[in-house]
Amino acid sequence: MSNLEVPKESLTDKAHSIVKGAFGAIPFAGGVASETFGLILSQPITKRREEWMQAVVDKLNHLEQKSESFTIENLKKNDEFVTFLIEASQIAFKTHQTKKLYYLQNAIGNYFNNQLEFDKKHSFLRIIDELTPTHFIILSYLSGNEEYIIENINGYESLLKHYLENNPQIEKYYFRKCIRDLENVSLIRISRDFQDYIGGSGYATDERAPSIKLLDFGAKLINNIVDQKHAK
């Protein structure tokens, strides 16, 4: 077994140096822009990169220790996983949100635990990048309460009231937006009869009784990235 170690570098980040050089090439204001860019981003970029690498290393070492068939040495020959790791890392470097980093780590940790095709796994990363932790809190709530919602809730007003019993405060129209965002990325389905805040019904495509239902794709995403202990 060959445990990974995170390579140590100076505070000069290669990616940062490339971008800083590009800023320096801008006529007139280039020098000032370059120095301002370096002042703001140099150390945070390096810190994020090193913390992310350590988290991934810990995850992969754990996988190797608990599985006889999983070897870190073979990962470098797996082009799909390398692509997945690069994409996940690019998203990780862009965010300060620990929840997003947690979801990305779970996506990597569960990469070999299912038979999903690469395109679906890659779609999970795009969704993590696009949505916010609030979206995933709501998605977990919908998943954990799906049967109750179908049987007892027929609109956003009552849904929000039930959601707030065990979840953080949220403005009601942003709550509705988040739910519709989840439908737009094919994680849930909202029935046409689900009552809106402002008269009338919803805007979705389910012809049956008022409900919000978790789609198979949404269930697979939750199983891969979200801790179900938080789905209340």
Order of alpha helices (4+ residues) and beta strands (2+ residues): alpha-alpha-alpha-alpha-alpha-alpha-alpha-alpha-alpha-beta-beta-alpha
